[in-house]
Amino acid sequence: MNNKPRSDSRDLFRITFLNKGQVYEVYVREVYQSDLYGFIEIENFVFGERSQMVVDPGEEKLKTEFGGVKRSFIPIQAIIRIDEVEKEGVATISKGDNIAAFPIQFAPRGTTQGQPE
């Protein structure tokens, strides 16, 4: 089963998510719910052209990190925001000082909904 919707090649999404205590903001052409439970899939990363004289080190780090990545699976609880945008901005990494991952509570092994079996 594939939840991947057909997307127009002009669609552009800004995905903001928490990763290792930092806030990542990337631009992609495709985003959808993954068949892998609890994850969002993002594909076709978009980065700015190197025509600028000033190079943003945050964007360069993201280009390096996601440069060879075909598809990335982001845990739903790490997603801060998904926006469909008209034009690309600069991909960034910032401190996540005021942001925490959404808390998830799992039932302990051998219990159901926190109640012993």
C-alpha positions as CSV (number, residue, x, y, z in Angstrom):
1,M,0.0,0.0,0.0
2,N,1.4,3.4,-1.0
3,N,0.0,6.6,0.6
4,K,2.0,8.7,-1.8
5,P,-0.3,11.1,-3.6
6,R,0.5,12.4,-7.0
7,S,2.0,15.9,-6.8
8,D,2.5,18.6,-9.2
9,S,6.2,19.2,-9.9
10,R,5.6,22.9,-8.9
11,D,4.5,22.0,-5.4
12,L,6.9,23.2,-2.8
13,F,6.7,22.5,1.0
14,R,8.7,24.0,3.9
15,I,9.1,21.3,6.6
16,T,10.2,22.4,10.1
17,F,11.2,19.7,12.4
18,L,13.2,18.9,15.5
19,N,16.4,16.9,15.1
20,K,19.0,16.3,17.8
21,G,17.9,19.4,19.8
22,Q,18.0,21.6,16.7
23,V,15.3,23.0,14.5
24,Y,15.7,22.0,10.8
25,E,13.8,23.9,8.1
26,V,14.1,22.3,4.7
27,Y,12.3,22.7,1.4
28,V,11.0,19.6,-0.5
29,R,8.8,18.9,-3.5
30,E,7.0,15.9,-1.9
31,V,5.6,15.2,1.6
32,Y,3.2,12.4,2.6
33,Q,2.3,10.0,5.4
34,S,4.6,7.0,5.3
35,D,3.6,3.4,5.2
36,L,6.1,3.1,8.1
37,Y,3.8,3.8,11.1
38,G,4.4,7.1,12.9
39,F,6.5,8.8,10.2
40,I,6.2,11.4,7.5
41,E,8.2,10.9,4.3
42,I,9.8,13.8,2.5
43,E,11.4,13.6,-0.9
44,N,13.1,15.8,-3.6
45,F,15.0,18.3,-1.5
46,V,15.3,21.8,-2.9
47,F,18.3,24.0,-2.0
48,G,19.3,27.4,-3.3
49,E,21.5,27.9,-6.2
50,R,25.2,28.7,-5.7
51,S,24.8,32.0,-7.6
52,Q,25.1,34.0,-4.5
53,M,28.5,35.3,-3.3
54,V,27.5,34.9,0.4
55,V,27.2,31.3,1.5
56,D,25.0,30.4,4.4
57,P,26.8,27.8,6.6
58,G,23.5,26.4,7.9
59,E,22.2,25.8,4.4
60,E,25.6,24.3,3.4
61,K,25.4,21.9,6.3
62,L,21.9,20.8,5.3
63,K,23.0,20.3,1.7
64,T,25.8,18.1,2.9
65,E,23.6,16.2,5.3
66,F,20.7,15.6,2.8
67,G,22.7,15.9,-0.5
68,G,22.6,12.2,-1.3
69,V,19.3,11.4,0.4
70,K,16.6,10.2,-1.9
71,R,13.9,10.1,0.8
72,S,13.8,10.9,4.6
73,F,11.5,9.5,7.2
74,I,10.7,12.1,10.0
75,P,8.9,10.9,13.1
76,I,5.5,12.6,13.4
77,Q,6.3,13.8,16.9
78,A,9.4,15.7,15.6
79,I,7.3,17.7,13.0
80,I,6.8,21.3,14.1
81,R,5.1,22.6,11.0
82,I,4.5,21.8,7.3
83,D,3.7,24.7,5.0
84,E,3.0,24.7,1.2
85,V,4.8,27.7,-0.1
86,E,5.1,29.6,-3.4
87,K,8.8,30.0,-3.5
88,E,11.9,28.6,-1.9
89,G,13.6,30.2,1.0
90,V,16.9,29.4,2.7
91,A,17.2,26.0,4.4
92,T,18.2,26.6,8.0
93,I,19.3,25.0,11.2
94,S,18.6,26.9,14.5
95,K,18.8,26.2,18.2
96,G,15.7,24.4,19.6
97,D,16.0,26.0,23.0
98,N,12.3,26.7,23.4
99,I,11.0,23.7,21.5
100,A,10.6,20.1,22.8
101,A,9.5,17.0,20.9
102,F,5.9,16.1,21.4
103,P,5.8,13.7,24.4
104,I,4.8,10.1,23.6
105,Q,3.7,7.7,26.3
106,F,4.1,4.0,25.5
107,A,2.4,1.3,27.7
108,P,5.0,-0.7,29.6
109,R,5.7,-4.2,28.3
110,G,3.2,-6.7,29.6
111,T,0.4,-4.1,30.2
112,T,-2.5,-2.7,28.2
113,Q,-3.1,1.0,28.4
114,G,-1.0,1.2,31.6
115,Q,-3.0,-1.5,33.3
116,P,-1.3,-4.8,34.3
117,E,-2.6,-7.9,32.5
